[in-house]
Amino acid sequence: MRHTRFVIGVVVTVLLLHGPGLAEERHAIELLLGGALNASTALAIDQEGESDIEIVADYATKPFEFPVYYTLRLASLRARGAWELQFIHHKIHLENTTEEVERFEITDGFNILTVNRAFPAGPVDLRAGAGIVITHADSRIRGLSTSGGGILDTGYELGGPVLLAGAGRRFRLSERWIGTLETQVTLGWANVSVANGKAGTTNVALHIMFGVGYTW
């Protein structure tokens, strides 16, 4: 907990630093790395012919384990704000597994696709967005593993809606290149397939991101 507060404190301090901003109208493509801290939320599993399983799930993101956590974003930058199309490759691993729930993870991933509106507020940009969660779950419940299914039998499914809010700062590195440091909070809902049934979960996550972008 002390380490978490230190990381969040560093991010907030950097976000509040003044520096050269982006005044002219441009487009940008950005790649960000980082990670996420996940709140404990409910996980409910319904399998045909079995009693329901309900647990309070503790999720970990493990951002640097393959497949890695990352964010891609296209933005139309204006002096009064920006419109953004954003994709977060988020991941959740169930940490407190049980005898019945041997493995539950959405790591290929808990993908968050949103349309965002960002606007300047002093030294930072505030943003809000909404979209959908695209999931790829892997699990082993009561000795049975998931296999295939979803969109074109790829394992990917439309999980549910997601909301996003955040604060960040873009700063100039050169004529074309920019740096980005920001935090975002996401609230997403997902229903995913498990063997002979479905699982439903909510994910509340604090994302800490840093990266670079190219403008034109």
Buried (B, 14 or more C-beta within 10 A) or exposed (E): EEEEEEEBEEBEEBBEEEEEBBEEEBEBEBEBBBBBBBBEBEBBBBBEEBEEBEBEBBBBBBBEEEEEBBBBBBBEBBEEBBEBBBBBBBBBBBBEBEEBBBEBBBBBBBBBBBEBEBEBEEEBBBBBBEBBBBBBBBBBBBEBEBEEBBEEEEBBBEBBEBBBBBBBBBBBEEEEEBBBBBBBBBBBBBBBBBBBBEBBBBBBBBBBBBBBBBBE
